[in-house]
């Protein structure tokens, strides 16, 4: 039976990359030896440029491209979820629109999928065009997250991967609003294998991942993927309490032997300020998790679809319904 694969591409202000990406995809998909029906889905995540128009122009001359316009910018994690929800294919390939994910390795991904692997993920060897600080901070983040997490975290493995139908079904069942999909991939399990690639520089445009966005993603990843910060806060509280108890015994014995004195004001202020800082940090960690509980308790839809345009070659009903 002929297989079908959806290539899901979240896009935000990528108007100059749409046509080159499709041409590169088409060039490499034609080299795939198996007979597979491919559908290329662009999820327009509230772009404020001509991204949607470029996709619609492309759809006038090809018959295997579809477009979903989200009602606003929900973020890449939610846009990826919209792609998973849309799919009824045998597998889904997720990738970025900036051509940093090379379409050349899609054929190898498919071969490994045919061999029985459910999650074929692309692992970066090199990060061309990225600063040393971004490379270093990314490496440290994955080390920290892996040490805190109960499940293995795959360093340098992003969203460029091929997922079997069963993996997609598992991911779509997870409807949390605060999503860290790289953690979800590992949490759901299934048979995984890596394929190596070198990340190239962006073809056009500027990266959306500035320092503040990367910092937000790091906080999102840690707080969404593990409760370790809460445990660390508790352990740190026990440590501070133990040190304070030891110091209290020291002051008590010193007072009995040498009597009381009025010195020590600077050290007293340092201790008070230190403990106050620890308490504020702990309250902040608790507040971060409490805020996530509050957002999840609202049970809001993950996203809204403004409109969608389905490829003529795809015999499926238009998916205008709100997820």
Secondary structure, DSSP 8 states (H G I E B T S, - for coil): --EEEEEEEEESS-TTTHHHHHHHHHHHHTT-SS-EEEEEEEEE-S-SSSHHHHHHHHHTT-SSEEEEEESS---HHHHHHHHHHH--SSEEEE--SSS-S-GGGHHHHHHHHHTT-SEEEEEEEEETT--HHHHHHHHHHHHHHHHH-SS---TTEEEEEEEEHHHHHHHHT---SS--HHHHHHHH---EEEEEEEE---SSS--S--HHHHHHHHHHHHHHH--HHHHHHHHHHHHHHHHHHHHHHHHHHHHHHH---S--HHHHHHHHHHHHHHHHHHHHHHHHHHHHHHHHHT---S--EEEEE--TT--S----S--
